């Protein structure tokens, strides 16, 4: 609730969203989601900017920090899917380089880079479910809410996506993955 | 058989744990916040400029409306005064006509008396 409430005689002030704090807190999450969905660092940065600008326009509707997190996650995924759709319509395909064009200090481990490359080859709905499951540590129910998809569909995407990724890893990441 | 632990209650296997570690959040570009705030200011500037233009247009329209109303009022006032002047002329003509008729009648009476 945005209005002040009296609870046991004390005045509880409503949470006031601070736009710059929200950027500080969630920019990594929004950027990572967009980056892993699109595989394009420039596009991911653009999507992250658009998502936060949209958040600023809807700031008066954001009621709690959790609401902000869920809103950002949902809009980041939706904007990334839109960007991929636009790119498909234009017939542009982006080759994903090992580091997504990351600067040297941001580069992750070779395994992480290769896993990301494999993930980028997984079909988009499965990739979305896997990213939310393993990057954001969400349950299938939370993923279904974030993607606005039925739970059964999300579970199916997770199973198929994981199976596909496991098979690809067994071929391409033998030296890293045990038991694949 | 392949383990498939997609359900939230099932524990993750080695592959899933490695996948989770590999998919840790990446840091955002260091200038992302600056770019977002910059675009926000740009948008605010654009919206401010748009407001200024709207105000200018509104002021111009008001000015045109006031000038139009002034011209219309002046035209109406001139028409009213013209009508008033016309009525005054008609009244004067009626009075003069009446006076001439009276004089005519007196002259006719005087002529009859003389005969």
Interface residues (C-beta under 8 A of the other chain):
Chain A: X20 X23 X24 X27 X28 X29 X30 X31 X32 X35 X36 X45 X48 X49 X52 X53 X56 X102 X106 X108 X109 X111 X112 X115 X116 X119 X130 X131 X133 X134 X135 X137 X139 X140 X141 X155 X158 X159 X162 X163 X165 X166 X169 X176 X177 X178 X179 X180
Chain B: X2 X4 X6 X7 X8 X13 X14 X15 X16 X18 X19 X20 X21 X22 X23 X24 X25 X26 X27 X28 X29 X32 X33 X35 X36 X37 X39 X40 X43
